[in-house]
Amino acid sequence: MDFTKLIERLKEDIHLIVGDLIIIVVVLVIARVILGQISRFTKRAIEKSRELEDQQQAKGIVTSMTLLRSVSRYAVYFVAIAVILYKLGFGNVFSNLLVTAGIGSLAISFGAQSVIQDVVTGLFLIFERQYAVGDMVKIGEYTGIVTAISMRVTYLDCLGKKVIIPNGKISEVVNFSNDYSIFELTIPVAYNENLSEAISFFQSVLDKYYEDNIDLFLEKPVIFGATNYNTSAVDIYMRGKVVNMKQWQIERELRVIFKEEMDKKGMFIPFTQIVVHNEK
């Protein structure tokens, strides 16, 4: 009998139920449309930023757009859930926003403090401009290119691996994307070599590389001379101010060039040797 009354009640209120369901679907569709528009807007902004000559400004735009996507996603769905709760009969929209916030506070008390820590830390990272999308950074044990920054996490591309780091876990950041970089190179020379002649020889090789690749340098590189006595060699140290992120390329190329030129000259890079005495 009660089941029959329930069916009759549903028949009477079917138009209200259908109306509420339609409104809920419309709210979800509107939320998706808004997020889609924001996504397209941010995508266009990112594509236009690639045409800018100021790379720092371009990185700032990309970072802001990725953050906007993240914040919009949270905000739009937050409001959509409040409206849906209202249509289901749970108070008005404003009170539902408060209820949703209250549920968030309750979740925090049950162990979601790390989420708030991630969000707050992420905002500080962005406002302080510690790094931006496109920068090469070292965070903890990971070194890679920042591909995106959201409210909660930072995404790194580490040699093809996608690494996701919660912002709250970030305590120290090494940002390699500066206005310039410094290349450093140490070449070992055998003790029986004439150091003055060796340094002059290295300087001539370095000067030629500088002249052939002057677009990679901001200042002429310098050889500082002998900087250390090792077990089997004397270290000759050099460095120079170069275009940002080009230091590794220069160091790799110079190692090959120095080895080839030393071979031609008859200078050999010393290596550790063990002498064994067999006594009867």
Secondary structure, DSSP 8 states (H G I E B T S, - for coil): -HHHHHHHHHHHHHHHHHHHHHHHHHHHHHHHHHHHHHHHHHHHHHHHHTT-S-HHHHHHHHHHHHHHHHHHHHHHHHHHHHHHHHHTTSS-HHHHHHHHHHHHHHHIIIIIHHHHHHHHHHHHHHHTTS--TT-EEEETTEEEEEEEE-SSEEEEEETTEEEEEEGGG---EEE--SSEEEEEEEEEE-TTS-HHHHHHHHHHHHHHHHHHTGGGBSS--EEEEEEEE-SS-EEEEEEEEEETT-HHHHHHHHHHHHHHHHHHHT--------------
